[in-house]
Amino acid sequence: MRHKARVISFFIALSLICTAPPYAGEGAAEEIQLPEEEVTAAAEEDASLLSPGTVSVVRPEEMEGEHKNLPELLKEVPGLHVVESKGRGAYTVASVRGSTAAEVSVFVDGVLMNLGGESAVDLSAIPTANVERIEIYRGYVPARFAGASMGGVINIITKTPDKAGGALSLGAGSYGKFNTSLSYAMPLGGGSFFIGANYERSDGDFEYTNDNNTPYTPEDDYRAKRQNNGYKNSDVLLKWKNDDWSARFGWKRSDRDLPYAAPGADRDDSPQGAQLDTKQTDFSISRRFKSGAVDWGIKAEYLHQNKKYDDEENVLGGWGEQHNEYATDRYGFAIDGAWRLGENHLVEFLADYSKEKLRAEGDIVTTFGGTSDFRREAADVQLQDTISLSKDGTLTFTPIVRWNMWGGDGEFSFGAALSKELPRGWTIRASGGSYNRAPNLYELYGDGAFVRPNENLGWEDGSQWDLGVSWKGKLAGADASASLTYFGRRSNDLIEFVMTSPRYGQYINIGKARVNGIEFEGRAAWDKWDVKLSATWTDAKNATEDYREEQPLPNRPEWEGYLRLSRKFLKDDAATAFAELRYIGENYYDTAGSIKMDDLFTVGVGLHWRIRERLKLTLGVDDIFDEGPELKMYSVKNGPERTMWYPLQGRTFYATLTWEF
């Protein structure tokens, strides 16, 4: 509770300022757009055209050089909570509107990154140096994204430059941080070709106070340096695109140290920990067609992942699982399109099929006699109609029906959205629907290192709804926009990860759950100043009618907020200074509501300076007051504060030099 009162008051006050009534003139109604390229192009000016539901767009170019990985970029999005289970650069996932991470679908250039052999998508392993923009869909998810994604969709779109040229960047920072990026684009074969390559590494050896696993005796606490906490990430992207065809090849590798739980550890004589090395390759090719009133396309894709776990000292293992390897292959095919029926209907459809194979080898199989070969088929069929209910196109109704199949079992789900444009830039939106999700292979069979099998998992299902108002126009001389949304969801047989010890956990159907919340997002841009603000309130509880009823769900903080201020200066606006404030409220660590994490308020500052026309320098520091390592957890009923199992990195200096050619 250290910062909660003043931080909440600050965000509420700024929210009231940003949502003050505008004095803009009446705006004309937008024409219903076709999906894919037409919607994408229109969304550059108005993100609301991407979906009848709630959408946020993050453009990494605005924060280029600030050493922000994908989780860091997503922290500005309301309704989305980033779960850094083992610190910065380690395995990181997202919860959207109180969802589990497995309920969030992640696409990169149309390729689904969610694998049956993973609990969720590790966001820290997805490179951002070549990303043009990130779209975050919450609530209603359009038909062009496969699956009934209860938690929403994170859609990552990489760069497709329209002119020849390249860029080279070199960066360095605290705790052995180093990164470099090289990209180049040129015309080729009647289209555009793009190549990008990136490398980054960090030792992650920050200092913190260790309670020696004895929180009741503070006299034996000591200063420790985090050990076995480094990582190395590499990636290559190749893209080619013309008016009809597009092809993509991606490769990435992540070599990650796996630190052991911090309390009582991280001493000079501590043994070397385990390592997890992951390699992933994906390839996709697609073709667009125009047949009268129908705009449609086909796509084929392939994804391979190899994940190798090694624990030479067996310091993490309790079951002797020292060496394990998991190999995944997935093939997929999809057809999608849009069909304009008269003046009042735009029908969008998608059908896809994929087959995934997971092979497991190593000690977890030989020691316990487990199954080494898993195969699953999945399919989705989705149909959506955007119906104009008014002559001027300002009132639209968008129903959707989905059929999702996994492993031979299929389920239907439904949804609908209603949108009404009002004078002076105002829009009212509402959406609702049902969802379902089958347990994936990872949740059923574990990973041989940290997650224990549970073959009795069943499907989860539920419903969701939201009601929001948005505005876009002029405010005190600034180009401004703001949105306020109230949302809710109900879940049955929710699949949740439960930590049974600092060492490992298991996925179980925890029963019923309910989530209600409010999210706010606003931005105002003047000639020199720019302000971005987001804030979220979430009430996430277990709704099972037993001893767990009304217990809080883990990793869903009640309050969360973000503020970024920037100011241009010098001749021709050659320099921009910025400051970022982030707040995460108290947060429960376990499903029983017995362990709580303290709130965290961090401040970062930095500077972008264009030294020459094609040369830019970025300098900055994150968490300037070094609050991260001081984050504590404690028992709700009794007991003192104690060291986090996995402490967070704190004050971090960085610098990046970027040359465009």
C-alpha positions, 0 to 999 in steps of 0.5 A, spaced: 500 500 500 506 504 499 504 508 493 497 506 492 493 512 494 497 517 491 497 513 484 490 512 484 488 519 485 493 521 480 490 517 475 483 518 476 485 526 476 488 525 469 482 521 467 477 526 468 482 531 464 482 527 458 475 525 458 472 532 458 467 534 453 470 536 447 468 542 442 470 538 436 465 539 430 461 533 427 464 527 424 462 524 418 460 516 418 466 511 416 464 506 410 464 499 412 471 497 410 473 490 407 478 486 412 486 485 411 489 490 407 483 495 406 482 495 414 489 495 415 491 501 411 485 505 414 487 503 421 493 507 420 488 513 421 483 510 426 484 503 430 476 503 431 476 500 424 479 494 426 474 491 430 467 493 432 470 491 439 475 494 443 482 495 440 489 498 442 494 499 437 502 500 439 507 502 435 514 500 437 517 506 432 515 511 437 519 508 443 525 505 438 532 505 442 529 504 449 530 497 449 523 495 450 521 487 449 514 485 447 512 485 454 515 492 456 511 495 450 504 491 452 504 494 459 501 501 456 495 497 454 489 497 459 486 491 461 492 487 459 497 485 465 504 482 463 506 476 468 513 476 469 514 469 472 521 469 473 523 476 472 525 481 466 527 477 459 525 470 462 518 467 461 513 472 460 505 471 458 499 476 458 493 476 461 487 480 458 481 482 462 482 477 467 483 471 462 489 466 463 495 466 459 493 460 455 486 464 453 490 469 449 492 468 442 498 471 439 499 472 431 505 474 428 504 476 420 498 471 420 501 465 423 498 463 430 504 462 435 500 458 440 502 451 440 499 445 443 506 443 447 506 450 450 502 453 456 502 460 452 506 464 448 512 466 451 512 474 449 519 475 451 522 471 446 518 474 440 522 480 437 520 487 436 526 490 432 522 489 426 515 490 428 511 495 425 505 495 430 501 491 435 494 490 435 491 488 441 483 486 441 479 485 447 472 482 448 469 481 441 475 478 436 473 478 429 472 472 424 479 473 421 482 471 427 482 463 428 479 460 435 474 463 440 479 467 444 476 469 450 482 473 453 483 476 446 488 477 441 495 480 440 496 481 433 503 483 431 505 485 424 512 486 422 515 491 417 513 492 410 517 498 407 515 501 401 522 504 399 529 501 399 533 502 405 536 499 411 538 501 419 543 498 423 543 499 431 547 498 437 545 498 444 548 497 451 545 497 458 546 495 465 547 488 467 551 486 461 545 488 456 547 488 449 543 488 443 544 489 435 539 490 429 540 490 422 535 491 417 534 492 409 529 493 404 529 493 397 524 492 391 524 485 388 520 481 383 515 486 382 514 486 390 518 488 396 523 484 400 525 485 407 530 482 411 532 483 419 536 480 424 537 481 431 541 479 437 541 481 444 543 478 451 544 480 458 547 477 464 541 479 469 546 479 475 542 485 479 543 486 486 537 485 492 536 483 499 536 476 500 532 474 507 536 467 507 529 463 507 528 466 514 523 472 514 522 471 521 530 473 523 532 479 519 539 479 522 541 474 517 539 477 511 544 479 506 546 482 500 546 477 494 547 478 486 542 474 482 545 468 479 543 464 473 539 469 470 542 471 463 539 470 456 541 470 449 536 471 443 537 471 436 532 472 430 532 472 423 526 475 418 525 474 411 519 477 408 516 478 400 510 481 398 506 484 392 499 486 390 497 478 390 502 474 394 506 474 400 511 469 403 514 470 410 520 466 413 522 467 421 527 463 425 529 465 432 533 462 438 533 463 445 538 460 450 535 462 457 538 460 464 533 458 469 534 461 476 533 457 482 528 460 487 532 466 491 530 465 498 537 463 501 540 462 495 545 466 490 551 465 494 558 465 492 558 457 492 551 456 489 551 451 483 550 452 476 543 452 475 539 449 469 538 451 462 532 452 457 534 452 449 529 454 444 529 454 437 523 456 432 522 456 425 516 458 421 514 459 414 508 461 411 505 463 404 499 466 402 495 469 396 489 474 395 484 474 390 478 478 387 472 475 385 466 480 383 464 482 390 468 477 394 475 478 396 478 472 399 485 468 400 488 462 402 494 461 406 499 455 408 504 455 414 509 450 417 512 451 424 517 447 428 520 448 435 525 444 439 526 445 446 531 442 450 532 442 458 538 441 461 540 441 468 547 438 469 547 439 477 540 437 478 539 443 482 532 444 480 529 437 479 526 433 485 524 427 480 531 427 477 529 430 470 536 432 468 535 432 460 529 433 456 527 435 449 521 437 446 520 437 438 513 440 435 511 440 428 505 444 426 502 444 419 496 449 417 492 451 411 486 456 411 481 460 407 478 467 409 475 472 405 469 478 405 463 478 401 459 484 400 452 483 400 448 489 397 449 496 401 448 493 408 452 487 409 459 485 409 460 477 410 467 475 413 469 468 413 474 463 415 476 456 415 482 453 417 485 446 419 492 444 423 495 438 425 500 438 430 505 433 433 509 433 439 515 428 441 518 428 448 525 425 449 529 424 455 529 423 463 521 424 464 520 419 459 525 413 461 524 414 468 517 415 469 514 411 462 511 417 460 508 417 453 513 420 448 509 422 442 502 426 442 498 428 436 492 433 435 488 436 430 484 442 430 480 446 426 476 452 426 470 455 422 467 462 423 462 466 420 461 474 421 456 479 418 457 486 419 450 489 418 448 497 417 442 498 421 442 506 418 442 509 412 448 513 414 452 507 416 453 510 423 449 504 427 452 497 425 450 490 428 456 484 427 454 477 429 459 472 429 458 464 430 464 459 431 465 452 431 472 450 434 475 443 434 481 440 438 483 433 438 476 430 435 471 434 439 468 440 437 464 446 440 460 452 438 460 459 440 457 465 439 458 473 439 455 479 437 457 487 437 453 493 436 456 500 435 453 507 434 457 513 432 454 519 435 455 527 433 462 530 435 466 524 435 463 520 440 461 512 439 458 507 443 460 500 443 457 494 446 459 486 445 458 479 448 458 472 447 460 465 449 467 462 448 470 455 449 477 452 450 480 445 450 486 443 454 492 443 450 498 438 450 502 442 455 497 443 460 495 435 460 502 432 460 507 437 463 514 439 460 518 434 464 521 440 468 516 445 472 509 442 470 507 436 472 502 432 468 494 432 469 490 428 464 484 429 467 483 436 465 476 438 461 474 443 456 473 450 459 467 455 457 464 461 459 461 468 457 463 475 456 461 482 455 463 489 455 460 496 454 464 502 452 464 509 450 470 512 445 471 519 443 476 522 438 477 530 436 480 536 439 481 538 446 485 544 448 488 545 441 491 537 441 489 531 437 486 527 442 482 520 443 479 517 449 475 510 451 472 508 457 470 500 457 466 496 463 467 489 462 465 482 465 466 475 464 464 468 467 468 462 466 466 454 468 471 449 469 477 454 468 484 451 467 489 455 471 496 454 473 497 452 481 504 453 484 504 447 489 511 449 491 517 454 489 519 448 485 513 446 480 506 446 479 500 443 475 494 445 471 487 444 474 480 445 473 479 450 478 471 451 477 468 457 476 470 464 476 468 471 475 471 478 472 469 485 472 473 491 470 473 498 468 479 500 463 481 507 460 485 509 455 487 516 452 492 520 448 493 527 447 498 530 442 500 537 441 505 540 437 511 539 442 507 535 447 504 528 447 501 524 453 499 517 453 495 514 459 491 508 461 488 505 467 485 498 469 481 496 475 479 489 475 475 484 480 477 477 479 474 472 484 473 464 484 466 463 483 466 456 485 461 454 491 465 451 496 471 454 500 474 457 494 468 462 493 470 469 493 478 468 493 482 472 488 485 469 482 492 470 482 496 474 477 490 479 476 492 486 480 486 490 482 489 496 480 494 498 474 496 504 470 501 507 465 503 514 463 508 517 458 509 524 457 514 526 452 516 533 449 520 535 443 525 541 443 531 543 439 531 546 432 527 542 428 524 538 434 531 534 433 530 531 440 525 528 445 525 528 452 520 523 455 518 520 462 514 513 464 510 512 470 507 505 471 503 502 477 501 495 479 497 494 485 497 489 490 497 482 487 495 475 489 501 469 487 496 463 489 489 461 487 488 460 495 489 468 496 494 466 501 500 469 498 500 477 496 505 481 492 506 488 494 504 494 489 510 497 485 510 504 482 516 505 477 519 511 474 523 511 467 526 517 463 530 518 457 532 522 451 531 521 443 536 525 440 537 525 432 544 527 431 544 528 424 538 526 419 540 519 419 543 518 426 539 517 432 542 516 439 537 514 445 539 514 452 535 512 458 534 509 465 528 504 467 526 504 474 530 510 476 528 509 484 530 501 484 524 499 486 523 492 482 528 488 487 525 491 493 518 488 491 516 483 497 511 478 498 507 476 504 502 471 507 495 475 507 493 472 514 500 472 518 507 473 517 512 478 515 514 480 508 519 476 505 524 475 499 520 474 492 521 467 489 524 470 483 526 478 484 525 483 479 530 487 476 531 494 478 534 500 476 537 499 468 541 504 464 541 503 457 543 507 450 542 505 443 545 508 437 541 507 430 544 509 423 539 509 417 542 508 410 
